[in-house]
Amino acid sequence: MKYIQAEYSGPLNGKVHIPGAKNSSLALLVAASLADDLVTLEGIPRIDDVNIIAGISRDIGMELKQEGGQVVIDPRRIHSAVIDPGKASSYRASYYFAGALLSKFGRVTIGFPGGDDFVSRPIDQHIKVFQALGAQVHIFSDYYVVEAAELKGADIYFDTITSGATINAMLAAVRAKGRTQLFNAAVDPEVVDTAVFLNRLGARIYGAGTDRIRIEGVSYLNGGTHSVIPDRLIAGAFLMAAGINGGQVTVQDVIPEHLGACLAKLEEIGVQVECGESHITAYGTGSLKATRIRTGMYPGFATDLQQPMTALLLQAKGKSIITDRVYPKRFAHVPQLRRLGAEIELRQESAFIRGGMPLQGGWVHASDVRAGTCLLLAGLAAEGRTSITGVEHIERGYEDVIGSFQSIGARITMCEMDAQELPGQIQLKG
């Protein structure tokens, strides 16, 4: 079994190339199944979630070939809309197949979404979308079926802002008859990226990036080429790394505007930030201030960044508070940080952090991608060695987590050992 070993590394310095966004890539790869010709996507990261999509694609007849960061997709031979429940449950964005395949096949069978091991993610807004467009949804124990003889445009009002359901609505409405309007839509860069891609293929989507999106249905989509946007969440984590022990880290090939809330908080706590056209440099001053953070949907502070930010705030003297109302249960990293000596108290949807206390290396477990990033950053600040299990979760989001962090001076290595050699509490993932 693999685990990551991290050691105190002192100030981190260097440059990191930021890969294509995971959350955008997962939507784009599935969206390609709507096309009627070859599609080429550039900048797709080589991560485990992409491998799962490749496996599902082969099952339903869609050819998907990845060479480096370029993926060529041939959707013309798709012969099935039955998605294996086991594969669907292994990553969150599997629900996109329901929206993308419904107009072509009229019936999609798919398992419930899985992925991050911190909270089950509801699909009620997705179901609302399908029903509004004229589909019926049948729920079973480990899968659901969406079917419609014909999809017709509709006005859809989301009860809550949701990026996944907004993207799924666009996928389903692109080839529906008539006009669909989405109200209270998510404005995330990944939503915009998906709309831009579909429009390149001949879709007619207007207003992506605002809370009202209009889709005029079309009967045919061409092939085409598109480059995925850079991963703002990975970029944010590396910028935080500069503040862990004081250092200078530059993230390259990014869109600074996508990180506005993150950059504002970094400057607020004492990390200096300098932005260029496609790069950002963070300077750790060695003196951090405690703060309060409330996560929110974009353009607010991303829930995916609250976990690595927790590791950074452990270095800030005083009491910090992180409140996550997007995913209130997203605090599985807190018990793990306590194993390293962190003083954090959980109260409902908030973590109260007493910063400035020394950390000591130990065994910890990553239960999701961002929790893994948090534990890695904490391990670089802790005395001694920190060993992180749950590497499979980290590899869902990082193409080369070891090489990327080593490039800025982090002392981390990938190790392997028999599961029975692990401490008992780690085997239980407690």
N, C-alpha and C positions, 0 to 999 in steps of 0.2 A: 504494500500500500504506500502511495506517495504522500509526502508531507513537505512543507516548506520550512526551512530553518532560517531564521532571521537573527542577526546580531546587531548590537549597538553600532551605529555607523557614523556618528558625528554629523557635521553639516553635509547635506547632499547638494551636489553641483553637477550641472550638465544640461544636455538638450535631449528632448524626447519627441519622436515623430508620433502624432496621434492618428490612430487608424480610423477607418470608417465606423460610423455609429452602429453599435449592436442593435439598438431598438429600431433604428431606421432600416437596417439591412434585413431584419426579420420580416418587416412589412413589405419591403420591396421584392424580396425573393418570392413571396407568395403572390403579390400583386402581378408578377410577371405571368402567372397562369391565366390571367384574363386576356392576354395578347393572342393574336392569331398568326404571329410570325416570331422569328428569333429575337431574343432580347439579350443585350449585353449590359451587365452591371459592373462598374469599376469601383475599387476601394472596399470591397466586401472583406471583412476580417476572417481569418481562419480560426474559428472558435467552435466549440462543441455544439452550440445551438444551430449553427449553420450546417454542421454535419447531420444533425437530426432532420433538418428540412430536406437535405439532399436524399436521405433515406426515404422520407415520406414521398418525395417527388418521384423516386424510382418506383415506389409501390403503385402510384396512380398513373404512371406512364410518361411523366414529364422528365425530359433529359436535362441534367444540370451538371456542367463541367466547370471545375474551378482550377485556374492556373494562376498562381500568385494571388493578386488581389482582384483578378478579373473572373467573372462568372458568366458563362454563356448558357442560356436557358432556351430550350425548345419545348413550348407548350402545345404543339400541334398534335401530339399523339397521346394526350391525356385521355384515358379510357375509363377512369373510375373516380368517384367522389366519396369513396369510403376510406376514411383515415383510421389507421390502426390506433385503438384507444391507448395502448401502451406507449406508443411514440408520441401521441398527442399530449399525454399527461406528463411527459418529461420536460416540456418547456411551455412557458406561458403564452407565447404568441401563436399557438396552434389554432386559436379561434379565427385567425384571419382566413384560413382555408374555407370556413363556412361562408364568409362574405364573398370570397373570390370565385368559388366554384358554383355557387347557387344559380347564377344566371345561365351558366352553360349546361348544367345537368338537371336543374329543377329539384334535386334532392341531394343533401350532403349528410353523411353520417360521420361523427367525429367524437373523440373522447374529450373529457373535461380538461381544461388547461392546467398545467402544473408548473414546474420550474423552481423558483425560489422557495426555500423551506422556512418561511417565516409567517405566512398567513395565506389562507385560500383567497383567491381573488374572485369576486362575484362577476357574473356575466349577465346580470339582469338588464343592463342598458343595451347590450348586444342583442338580447332576445327582443327587447322593445323595438329596436331598429328593424329586425327581420319581420316582425309582426306588422309594423307600420307599412312596410313595403309589400305586404300581402302574403307573407309566408306563414306557415304553421310550424311550431316548435314542439317536439315531443321529447320529454325528459325521461331517461332511464337511469339505472343505478350508476353506470360508469361511462355512459356516452349519451349523446343527444342527436336528434335528427331534425334537420331543417328542410322543409320542402315547400315548393310553390310552383304552380303551373305557369305563372307569369309574375314578374316583379313590376310593380307600378310605382312611380314617384310619389312622394308624400312629404308633408311637413313634419319634421321630427324635433321634438323639444327634449333635450337631455335633462334628466332630473339632477344630475351632478356632472361636473366637468370631467371628462374621461378621454384620454388620448387614444386608448385602444379601441373603444367603441366608436369614436369619431372616424378613425381610419377604417374600421370595418364597415361603417355606414357608407363611406366613399366607395369602397370596393364593391359593395352590393348594389349601390345606386348607379354606378358608372354605366352599366348595361341594362338598367331598368328602363321601362318606357315612361317618358315624360320627365317632369322636373321634380327634383328632391331638394328640400331646403333643410339644413341642419341649424338649430338654434342652441345657444349655450355650448357651442362646439369648443373643443380644445384648440389652443393656438401654438402648441409645441412645434419646434423646428422639424421634428420627425413627421408630424402631420403635413407640414408644408412640403417636405421632401417627397412624401408619397404622392401628393397632389401634382407636384412638378413632374414627377416621373410618369404618372398616368396621362397627364396632358401631352407629354412628348409622344405618347403612343396614339394620341387622337381623342382622348377624353376631353370633356368640357366641364372643368371644375373651376369655380370662381370664388374668391374670398378666403381661400385657405390662409391661415395666419390671423384671421379675425374670428369673432365668436359666431359669425353667421356665414355658412358655406352653401353655395348653390351648385347643384350638379344637374346638367342637362344630359339625359341618357343617350347613349349612342349604341348602334348595333354591331360595330366592328372596331377593333383596336389593332393598330399596326405593331410591328416590331420596333426596336430602337435601342439607343445607348444612353446610359445615365450614370453619373458618378454620385455615390452616396456622400452625405455630409459627414464631417468629422465627429467623433464621439466626445461630446461636451462633458460627459460624466467621467470618463477616463482622464480627460484634460484637467478637470477640477481636482481630481484626486492627486495628480502629480504636482499641481500648484500648491496644494496643501502640504505635500512632502517637503517643500522648501522651508516651511515654517516649523517643522518638527524639531530640528536641532539647529536651525539657522543655516541658510544656504542660499543658493541661486539656481533655480530650475526654469528652463525655457521649454514651453510646449509649442511645437511647430505644426503647421498645416491645420490651424483651427480657425473658427469664426468667433472672434471675441464677443460679438453681440449676443451670442448664445449663452454666455456665462455671466451676464450682468449681475444677477443677484449673488452669485458665488463670489465674484470679484469684490463686490461692495462689502461683503462680510469679512473677506480676508483683510481688506484694508482697515476695516473697523477694529479688528483684533490685533493689528500691528504688522501684517505682512504687506510689504510694498509691492505694487503691481504696475507693470509697464506694458502697454498694448501696442502692437504693430498691426499691419494690415492682415496678416495671417499667422501671427505668433503672439504669445504672452509670456512675459518673464515675471516670476515671483521672487522677491528678495526677503528671506527670513532675517529679521532684525535681532533675533535672540531674546526679545522681550515681547510677550504676548499678553493681551488683555482679555479678561473674561467677558462673555457677552450672552445675549439671549437670541435664540433662533427659532422661528416658526416655519415649518415647511409649508409649501403651497404648490398648486399647479403652476406651470410655466405662465408668466415669467417670474414666479416666486422662487424661493430657495427650494431646490429639488429634493424630494424625499430620498433619492438615491445617493445624495451627497451628505446626508445627516450622519451616516455611520463613519465615513472617513473623517468628517469634521469633528466627531466625538474624540477620535484619537488625537487630533491637533489641540482641542480644547483641554485635554489632560495636561498639556504643557503650559497652559495659561493660569497664572496664579489667581485664586479667587473662585467664586461660584458662577458657573455657566448653566444655562437651562436650554435644553433642546426639546421643543414640542413638535410632535409629528401627528397631524390630524389627517394626513393623506392616507397613511398606513399606520394606525396607532399601535399595532402589535409588532412593528419593525424594530424591536430592541433585543433580538437574540444575541447580539454582540456584547451586551452589557454584562451578563454573567461571565462571559469569557474574559472580558477586560478586568473584572474583579480578580480573576485568577492571577493576573499580573500585578495586582496591588492597587488597581484603580479604585477610587472612592466615588461610586455613582449610586444614586438612589432613584428608583423608578416609582412614579406616581401616575397611574392611569396612562395618559399619552405623552408624558414628559419625563425626561431624564435630567436629574440634578447632579451636576458634575463638580466635584471639588478638585480643581486643577493645581498643578505645581507639586504634586506628590510624586516621589520616585516610583518607577515601575521596575519589576524584577521579572526576568524571563521565565517561561514555563510552557506547559502544553495547553493549547487552546484549539477550538474547533470552529471552522467557518461554515455557517448554515446557508449562506447565500453569497452572491458575487460581491456586493458592497460590504458585507460584514467581513469577508476575507480581506478586502482592501484595508479596512479599519484595523484589523488585527495585525496585518503586515506593517502598517505605519507605526502602530504601538510597539511592535517588536523591534523596530529600528531605533526606538527611543529608550527601550528597556535595557537594564544592565543584564549581561549574560546572554543566554540563547533562548529564543522563543521558537517553539515548534508548532506549526499550524497544520491541522488535518482538515479534511473537507476540500482538498485541492480541486476535486471535480467541479465544485461550485464556482471557484475562482476561474477555472479554465472555460467556463461558459461565457465569460465576458472578456477575457484577455487572450490575445493571440500568443504572446510570449511574455508572461508576467515576470519571469526571472530575468530575461535579457533586458527588458525595458527598465526595471528598477536598478539592475547592475550598471546600466549606462549612465546613471546619475550618482553612482558611488555607493549604492546600497549593498550591504553585505548579506546577501541572501543566496541560498542554494536549494535545489530540488533534491530531496532524499527519498529513500525507499526502505521499508522494513515490513516484517510480517505483522498482521493486524493483532495477533495475540501478544506481541511485545509492547503494545501501547498501554499506557496507564488505564485502569479500569474505568475511571470517570470519563475519559475521552471516548472509549468504545461506546459508552452510553450517550455520547453527545450532550452531556448535561450542561 
